[in-house]
Amino acid sequence: MLKYIIPLILFIVLAVFLAVGLKLKPSEIPSPLLNKPAPAFSAPKLTAPNEKLSPADLKGKVWLFNVWASWCVSCREEHPVLNKFAKQQAVIIVGLNYKDDPEAAKNWLASLGNPYNDSVMDADGRIGIDWGVYGVPETFVIDKKGVVRYKHTGPVTGEDLQNKLLPLIAKLQAES
């Protein structure tokens, strides 16, 4: 009798874990960075590799940090939304070109438009690791003090901009 009960209990436990897992939304993966200082980096700019950019250069400004790559299909889906958003000049947009060939990335921006005020290269993925990047695209909102206030996993849509990003950016811009 006991030899039937133990497998049954194990099956029930596994079924519960599966049921809970199926209800999770991958786009709502919590970030351990929320409400903590943005991870430091100093990386070469995509368009000017002799120049570097770091989060310290953006202190005192609200900014959006978008992780992208030319090989990323979802990034291509998101890109028109970012191009349209950039025209509003509501916030500084910094791109993190993740594990990509710099020439491919430059060509991609030249053909599809460049929404970024600056884009930095992360050829080996170390910056992405520090930022807890699961995959591309991912987008972070950083406040004037350099604290991560929001993380969006997956492509940003027009609805995401209107309902989440723009209200948050406006609120952070108004804070001193």
N, C-alpha and C positions, 0 to 999 in steps of 0.2 A: 504494500500500500504506500509506504513512504517513498519508494522509488518512482511513483507516479506523481506524488504531490510536489516534490522538489522541482522537476521539470515544468510542471504547471505553474508554479510560483515564479520561476525564472521567465517563462513565457509571458506571464501577466506583467511583470516588471518591465521587460523589454517592450511590450505593446504600449505601456503607459509612456515610456520615454519616446517612442516613435510618435505617438499621438501629440505629445507636447512639442516635439521637434517640428512636426508638420504645421503647427499653428504659428511658429516663429516667422518673422519677416526678415529676410536677409538685408533689406535696405535699412533696417532699423537696428543694425548692430551697434551696441553702445560702445563708445570710445573711452578708454581710460584717461584720455587727455582732456576730456571736458572739464572746464573750470580750472585748468592747470596751465602753467606757462607753456607756450609753444616750444617744441624741441628746437634747439639751436642747430644751425648749419651754416656753412659758408660755401656756396656752390657757384661754379662759373655760369654766366648768363649764356643762353643758347645763341643769341645773336652777337654777343661780344665775349668770347671765351676768356679773354684776358681780364675781364671785370667780374667781380663776385657780388653776390647778393646774400644777405642773411636777414632773419627776422628782426634783428636789432636795427637794421636800416629802416624798418617800417614802424618802429615804436612811435606812439602818438597818433597813429592812423588805424582806422578799421580797414581790414583787407580780407580778401577771399583767396584761399589757397586751393587751386584745382590741380589734381594729379591726373595726367593724361599721357597718351602715347600715340604715335602715328599708326601703330599696328592694332590699336584697340577699336573694335567695331562699335562698342557703346559710346566711345568718345566721339566718333563721327556722328552719332545720333544726337549727342549733347551739344556739339560744336555750334550749330546755328543758334541755339538758345543763348549760349555764351556770347556769340558775336552781337546778337541783338541787345543783350543786357549790357555789354561793354559800351555801346553807343549812349546809354543813359548816364554814364560816368558817375554812377551812384557810389562806387567803391573801387579801390585799387584791386586789380585781379592779377595775381601772381600764379604762373603755371609751374608745375614740377613735371618736367619731361622725364618719365619713368622708364628706365631700362630700354632706351631707344637709341637708334642711330641718329646722331645730330643732323646729318644731311637729310635723312628721311623726314625728321621733325621739321626742319626749316622748309622743305618742299611742301609738306602738308599744310603748314601755316600760310605759305605763299599762295597755295591754290584754294584753300578753304577760308582764308581770312584769319587775322590774328587778334583775338579778344584780350590778350594779355598785355598789361603794362610792362611786365618782364616775365621771362620764363627761364628757369634754371634747369641745369642738366643733373640727372641722377642716374648715371650710366650703370653703376653697380647695385643700385637699389638700397643703399645704406640709409639715405634720408627717408625713403619710404618706410623702412623698418622702424626707424625712430618715431615716425608719425603713426605707426600702427596701421599702415595701408594693407588692406586685404586684397585689393585688386583695383584696377582702374575702370572707370573714373571714380574718384572720391573728391569731395569738396569740403573744406573747412572754413569757418568764419572766425577770424581772430580780432579781438577788440584792441582799443588804443593802448592798453597796458601790455599787450602781447600774450593775452590769455585766450586759449581756444574756447569758443562759446558754442560751436555747433559743428556737427559732422554729418555729411550726407554721403551715403554709399550708393553708387550707381549713377546713371546719367541724371543730371538736373533737367527738369522739365519746366515749361513756362508756368505751370501750376505751382511747382515747388518754389520758383522765384517769387511769385505773387503771394503765396500763402505762408511761406516760411522765411526765405532769405531776405526779401526786401523789408518786411516788418522788423526783423531782427537787426538788420543793418541800420535802419532808420533809428531804432532805439539806441543802438551802440554809438551811432554818430552823435546823438543828442547828449549822451553822457559826457561828463568832463573828465 
